[in-house]
Amino acid sequence: MNFKKIVLVSLSVMITFLVVGCGSSDDEVAEFNKPALYWYKKIASSITRGNLDKADSYYISLKSEHMRSPLMPTSLMMLAHAHMNEEEYLLANYYLDEYNKRFGEASSREYTDFMKLKASFLGIKDVYKDQKLIIDSISKSKTYIARYPGSPYAPLVNTMLIRLHMSMYLLNENIAALYDRTGHPKGAKIYRDKNKGSVVELTDITPPEKGIVGKIFD
């Protein structure tokens, strides 16, 4: 999950670039002005081989040369799934955002919004470092359930939401315990007060062996 890579992809897709190679091998010679199907096949074969850097660069070429191609939506979803499978959740979200901006009709938003939630949820690795992501994910999960009450993905979203609430509860309790140990009862009270009215209680929580994600998506 490389933020610099996301920035580079984001900037690169805004411009058309032509680089003339000077080597003798095929990989060293820049390719351009190809049919959309050519770039689509290149993206698919690169994903199959596990070379997502190449797949990303071929997508840039596809978008630069064939922005309105009917192959664009499928390419974006292939790349989103490929990066999610590699646990590159920020990049997965980038491609899902691209899809929603260009092709996100009402009939597809239910699925892509779920995939974005899933990517954000799976991207939480450390509750102490990812507090904002947890809070944002809770808010977005509630919005999803309200917007798509009959969604087939609603049970998974509800499960994610409970896990997120559990994580926030444990985080607040751990910080409160730290204040207790260091002789700061007022600080401990502030964080325990945050758990008042929570949808979960400490007795409801069994910390998952694999962290916040547990076995939801195994």
HELIX and SHEET records of a PDB file:
HELIX    1   1 PHE A    3  SER A   12  1                                  10    
HELIX    2   2 ASP A   26  GLU A   28  5                                   3    
HELIX    3   3 ALA A   36  ARG A   49  1                                  14    
HELIX    4   4 LEU A   52  GLU A   65  1                                  14    
HELIX    5   5 MET A   72  ASN A   85  1                                  14    
HELIX    6   6 TYR A   89  PHE A  103  1                                  15    
HELIX    7   7 ALA A  106  LEU A  122  1                                  17    
HELIX    8   8 GLN A  131  ARG A  147  1                                  17    
HELIX    9   9 ALA A  154  ARG A  181  1                                  28    
HELIX   10  10 PRO A  185  LYS A  194  1                                  10    
HELIX   11  11 LEU A  202  ASP A  204  5                                   3    
END                                                                             
